[in-house]
Amino acid sequence: MLDGRPLIDAHVHAARLPTLRPAWRSWAEEFGSSHPWQDLYDEGGALVPERVDAYFEDEGVDVALLLCEYSPRTTGTQPIEDLRPLQEHNPRRFRPIANVNPHLHYPIGAEVERQLGFGAVALKLHPVHGGFGIADPELYPAYEVCRDAGVPVVVHCGTSSFPGSANRYADPTAVDDVLRLFPGLTFVLAHGGRGWWYDAAAFLALSRERVWIELSGLPPRRLPEYYARHDLRRLARKFVFGTDWPGVPGIARNARAIAALGLDEETLALVLAGNALQVYKGLTVPPSTRKDHRMPDAGPFTDDVVRQITRHMNEDHAADCLTICRALGGRPGATAARMTGLDAEGIEFAVADGGVEHPVRIPFGERLTERPQVRREVVRMTERARAALAGGLDVPDGP
């Protein structure tokens, strides 16, 4: 948790150095020069789990999604097996993302299933480094596996400077063709159209419920510039935070730069963690860290007041609790929700989803100073949640 907010980094490169081409090391040293990422490795070039876990804890990261990659002509081979030590050290914080290359893997559907068996929460495709198109029919079996398993497909959507890269394959518009054939599939556009395709990525995210923009490799302060033709506050509700670590000035630094963009607290919480919780299967933010949200001064909300409001919500507004958690709490598949508490900054629920109860905290739009404000905030949340579930949000203007 960072500054009282859950934080998920959805784009982390945790490779063993001996498997990589020299260009990868040069990239990491250039763009990650402001933090000592090299100190997390042992003499053999392998990440030391205890050091990595402590580093991500210090950066405020609750969950880090780790990438593997099979791109021998550009960055090298980063096998999913190399991620196991981090997973085993802290399975709550570290989760893998699978990767396939149609030039290397056959049958490709079977390879996706094999890697999902490692606990992968998504499939990453890197057309630019692998030299293939997203709409290539050879990938159809991979899409079928992901659709049936309910896991998203992350696509590298932006230019790359690594030798051997084929930037013509970075255009995200091919995603639209795939969605027509696999309408139940979810896509995450890593790097958000970096280079020449920001508008295409934004339009896809706004017009397709199952398309999201992941912010890895994009300086947060320049997002208003990159997406200048779009309403940033509206588009941000489809953003997923990711950094491209280690090639980033810092995870906490980037997250705080997102917070400095002036987004409302509800949208900011979605960008930093809420959207990732919705997109990636099986992620949870550790309940113990959620206590950091609570301010030492509860303001007007004494224990007795909180009990009264909680009882009222659960007895008279149970359906609204569920609606709010489905739409704003990152739990679209929730089957039940009950309020468990609140303070001046936000409201908390216990949500049943997938047979497991998860803690969910949703921040208020402002710090509350008196009890009547709670009703106004809950009404606002309920109306916004109903509109989102009815398809009233993130719909582009025009045909």
Helices and strands as residue ranges (DSSP letters): E 8-13, G 17-19, H 22-31, G 37-40, H 49-58, E 63-67, E 69-71, E 76-78, G 80-83, H 84-89, E 94-99, H 108-116, E 123-125, H 127-130, G 137-139, H 140-149, E 153-158, G 167-170, H 174-181, E 187-194, H 198-207, E 211-214, G 220-222, H 223-226, H 232-235, G 236-238, E 239-240, H 251-259, H 265-269, I 270-274, H 275-279, H 287-290, G 291-293, H 303-316, H 318-328, E 336-342, E 346-353, E 356-363, H 372-389
